[in-house]
Amino acid sequence: MDTHSYLKELGFSQYEAACYMALVTTHPVNGSQLSKISGIARSRIYDVLRNLIAKGYVIEVNSGQYAPLPSDELVRRLKRSFHSNIDAFEDQIVKASQKQDFEYVWSITGYKNVMEKASQMIENAKEEIYIRLFPEANVHLDQYLCDADNRGVQIRYVAMGKIDKKFDIQVLHPDHGHLKQTLGGRSIEVIVDKSEALVGVFETDNEDASPINWTRNRWFIVANRDSLRHDFYHCFLEKILDRKQELTKEEHHIYKIIKEDD
């Protein structure tokens, strides 16, 4: 996207963008000179200049001579205007939005987009995070999880492979070795504060096109959070029944915490 296109996205007309950028390269100039530099017809150039002057983006420095608002000041004003408009829009849309007892389930595609959403959810977490990750996703989200842990958020982590143990409540899924084949890809589950869920499978050889579900639907969240809780039980049962081993003191502690997480 070129500079003219960015300015159009920020509220400039096509002629206003061309006029301002022409002035940035050469100023002060008169209307006739500006018409030639910008490619805007002389019959239109003065109307465009009047609009830019009214917006405070151009000044007449001498009689018939024009100069642009310095670029750093333009950027500052545009940022201020943008944030002001966003804040006003946020207030209005919150007031206008109807309260819904049912929240829809949305699909997010694109591996980068999903990781950005997951990191945003983790950054905004206040109380707890239930999470199940393969090592590939852990690389992207590890620091966000550590930051959340440091600010007191309770992390409940089911690792789907060789992932360093960094959290008190963290287990290694006993079937992680073949679950990727069973699932047809790598799953991701992030449940935050019992209020938001990101769940799905990055299909093998089709990660960027794989739809990952995001929602605030209460029942979807309850079901998936409960599924992750049962992953912890699965770990303990596999150790007791299949490997005929006793739980460690730490594992007994984790079991008690998860059981009380209703």
Summary of the structure (lengths in Angstrom):
residues: 262
radius of gyration: 28.0
end to end distance: 50.2
largest distance: 93.4
contacts: 744
relative contact order: 0.09
helix: 55%
strand: 19%
